[in-house]
Amino acid sequence: MLSSKRWVAARAIAAGCFLACLSVSIPAQQPNEASVIQMVDAAVKARIDGTAAYNVTEHYAVYRGKDEANPVAEMTVKTVYKQESGKNYTILSQTGSEFIGKHVLGTVLDREKEINLPGNREHSWITSANYAMKLKPGGVQRMDDRDCLALAISPKSKAPNLIEGTLWVDARDGSIVRLEGTASQSPSIFTGAAQVMRQYINVNGFGMATHARAVSDSFLLGRTIITIDYRDYQIQLRPAN
């Protein structure tokens, strides 16, 4: 027979093995998909309803081929958004190819202005009204130093700025952290369909874009990369009712 000390030790080992088996065999509970989607919708609605206006400085850079060190064109703009009228742009500086500046970056700005007009922008919101959303397995994961949940998203209709791919949202409040996928419409006839990535940060409690990257290929321009960096947000909050 085992001595009392050996018996206690044997039981401790057995219990440890049992708990280890449980940790392997019992997966983390998957969040409720419907609740996560509702949380995403609520976060988008809070940002829309709570933001009366904002200013932000945007820096655009265009690269060709595999050279991502030397942009062929750059543009810095001051963007002013007002809920009642949409976006307006003031060009602060512009360098490089005039053709790229006019026909690529100029077209991107014109398209963004059109998309953000009242009556148009509602169709680009990342909500369940515009997208079919499906929670991806795996539970909470780290993305951009935040605890996130991943959703597969697919546009319900064809519209500018709608993207098919993956959406990562903050696991606590549903605010957008990152978006990756394929744009349903090209920002320019010269660049073709784009692979898009956008990163977001929390500004005054709302998810706002901080960096974007679009990679496209076309017969005219070949491989083209557009990056956008956003800085110096100044947000005017709508007074609470």
C-alpha positions in Angstrom: 0.0 0.0 0.0 1.1 3.6 -0.6 2.1 5.6 2.4 -0.1 8.6 3.3 2.4 11.1 1.8 2.7 9.1 -1.4 -1.1 8.8 -1.6 -1.5 12.5 -1.3 1.2 13.1 -4.0 -0.4 10.6 -6.3 -3.8 12.2 -5.9 -2.3 15.7 -6.6 -0.7 14.4 -9.8 -3.9 12.7 -10.9 -5.9 15.9 -10.3 -3.4 17.9 -12.2 -3.5 15.6 -15.2 -7.4 15.7 -15.0 -7.4 19.5 -15.1 -4.9 19.6 -17.9 -7.1 17.3 -19.9 -10.0 19.6 -19.3 -8.1 22.6 -20.4 -7.3 20.9 -23.7 -10.6 19.3 -24.4 -12.9 22.1 -23.4 -12.7 25.0 -25.9 -13.3 28.6 -25.0 -16.9 29.5 -25.3 -17.7 31.2 -28.6 -19.5 34.6 -28.2 -23.1 34.8 -29.4 -23.0 35.9 -33.0 -26.2 37.9 -32.9 -25.1 39.8 -29.8 -21.7 40.7 -31.4 -23.4 42.0 -34.6 -25.8 44.1 -32.5 -22.8 45.5 -30.6 -21.1 46.4 -33.9 -24.3 48.2 -35.2 -24.6 50.0 -31.9 -21.0 51.2 -32.0 -21.4 52.5 -35.6 -24.6 54.3 -34.6 -23.0 55.9 -31.6 -20.2 57.3 -33.7 -22.6 58.6 -36.3 -25.1 60.1 -33.9 -22.4 61.4 -31.5 -20.2 63.2 -34.1 -21.5 66.5 -35.3 -18.3 67.4 -37.2 -14.5 66.7 -37.3 -11.3 67.9 -38.9 -8.4 65.7 -39.8 -5.2 66.0 -41.8 -4.8 63.2 -44.4 -1.5 62.3 -46.2 -1.8 60.4 -49.4 1.1 58.6 -51.1 1.1 56.6 -54.4 3.7 53.9 -55.1 4.3 52.0 -58.4 5.5 48.4 -58.8 7.5 47.0 -56.0 9.0 50.3 -54.9 7.3 51.3 -51.7 10.1 53.6 -50.6 9.8 56.3 -53.2 6.3 57.6 -53.9 5.5 58.8 -57.4 3.0 61.3 -56.0 2.0 62.7 -52.6 -0.8 64.9 -51.4 -1.6 66.3 -48.0 -5.2 67.6 -47.4 -7.2 69.1 -44.7 -10.5 67.2 -44.4 -13.6 68.9 -42.9 -16.6 66.7 -42.2 -20.0 68.0 -41.2 -22.9 65.7 -40.6 -25.3 67.9 -42.5 -23.2 68.4 -45.6 -20.5 65.6 -45.8 -16.8 66.1 -46.5 -14.8 68.9 -48.0 -11.1 68.9 -48.8 -8.4 71.6 -48.9 -5.1 70.6 -50.6 -2.3 71.7 -48.3 0.6 70.3 -50.5 1.1 68.2 -53.5 4.3 66.7 -55.1 5.2 64.2 -57.8 3.4 63.2 -60.9 0.7 65.6 -62.0 -1.1 62.8 -63.9 -1.2 60.6 -60.8 -2.2 63.5 -58.6 -5.1 64.5 -60.9 -6.4 61.1 -62.2 -5.7 58.9 -59.2 -5.6 61.0 -56.0 -8.0 63.6 -57.4 -10.5 60.8 -58.3 -10.1 59.3 -54.8 -11.0 62.6 -53.2 -13.9 63.2 -55.5 -15.3 59.7 -54.9 -14.9 60.1 -51.1 -16.8 63.4 -51.3 -19.6 61.9 -53.2 -19.8 58.8 -50.9 -20.1 61.0 -47.8 -23.0 63.2 -49.0 -26.1 62.8 -46.9 -28.3 60.1 -48.5 -25.2 58.3 -49.9 -23.0 57.7 -46.9 -25.6 55.5 -45.2 -25.0 52.8 -47.8 -21.3 52.6 -46.9 -21.6 52.2 -43.2 -20.2 48.9 -41.8 -23.5 47.6 -40.3 -25.7 44.6 -40.7 -28.0 46.7 -42.9 -25.3 46.8 -45.6 -23.3 43.6 -44.9 -24.0 40.0 -44.2 -21.8 39.3 -41.1 -20.7 36.0 -39.7 -18.6 35.6 -36.5 -15.4 33.7 -37.2 -14.4 30.9 -34.8 -11.6 31.3 -32.3 -13.1 33.7 -29.8 -11.1 36.7 -28.6 -7.8 37.3 -30.4 -5.2 40.1 -30.2 -5.2 42.6 -33.1 -3.3 45.9 -33.0 -2.8 45.4 -29.2 -6.5 45.1 -28.5 -8.8 42.2 -27.6 -10.8 41.6 -30.8 -13.5 39.5 -32.4 -13.3 38.7 -36.1 -16.3 38.7 -38.5 -16.5 37.7 -42.1 -18.4 40.4 -44.0 -19.9 40.4 -47.4 -21.8 43.4 -49.0 -25.5 42.9 -49.6 -25.3 45.2 -52.7 -22.8 46.8 -55.0 -21.8 50.3 -53.8 -18.7 52.4 -53.5 -16.4 51.6 -50.5 -18.1 48.3 -49.7 -15.6 45.6 -48.9 -15.7 41.8 -48.8 -13.3 40.4 -46.3 -12.7 40.4 -42.5 -13.7 42.9 -39.9 -12.0 43.0 -36.5 -13.9 44.8 -33.7 -13.1 45.5 -30.1 -14.5 42.7 -28.0 -15.7 45.1 -25.3 -17.7 47.6 -27.2 -17.8 46.5 -30.9 -15.9 49.5 -32.3 -14.0 48.9 -35.5 -10.3 48.0 -35.1 -9.3 46.8 -38.6 -10.8 45.9 -41.9 -9.2 43.8 -44.7 -10.6 42.7 -48.0 -11.4 43.4 -51.6 -13.2 46.7 -52.5 -16.4 46.2 -54.5 -15.6 49.2 -56.6 -12.3 50.7 -57.7 -11.5 54.3 -56.5 -10.3 55.1 -60.0 -10.6 53.7 -63.5 -6.8 53.9 -63.7 -6.1 51.6 -60.7 -8.5 48.6 -61.0 -10.0 46.6 -58.2 -8.1 47.1 -54.9 -7.1 44.9 -51.9 -7.9 47.2 -49.0 -6.7 47.4 -45.4 -7.8 50.1 -42.9 -6.8 50.5 -39.2 -8.8 52.4 -36.7 -8.0 54.0 -33.3 -10.2 55.2 -30.5 -10.8 58.9 -30.6 -13.2 60.4 -28.1 -14.7 57.0 -27.7 -15.3 56.4 -31.4 -13.4 54.2 -34.0 -11.7 56.6 -36.5 -9.4 55.6 -39.4 -5.7 56.1 -38.7 -4.1 54.2 -41.6 -5.3 52.8 -44.9 -3.6 50.9 -47.8 -5.0 49.9 -51.1 -3.2 47.7 -53.6 -4.4 47.4 -57.2 -3.3 46.3 -60.7 -4.2 47.7 -64.0 -3.1 47.5 -67.7 -2.3 51.3 -67.7 -0.5 51.7 -64.4 0.5 48.2 -63.4 0.8 47.5 -59.6 -0.2 50.6 -57.7 -0.3 51.2 -54.0 -2.1 54.1 -52.3 -1.6 54.7 -48.6 -3.4 57.2 -46.4 -2.3 58.3 -42.9 -4.7 60.3 -40.7 -3.6 62.6 -37.9 -4.7 65.4 -35.7 -8.4 64.6 -35.3 -10.5 67.4 -33.9 -13.9 66.1 -33.2 -17.0 68.2 -32.4 -19.3 66.0 -30.4 -23.1 66.3 -30.6 -24.6 67.4 -27.3 -26.4 64.6 -25.5 -30.2 64.9 -25.4 
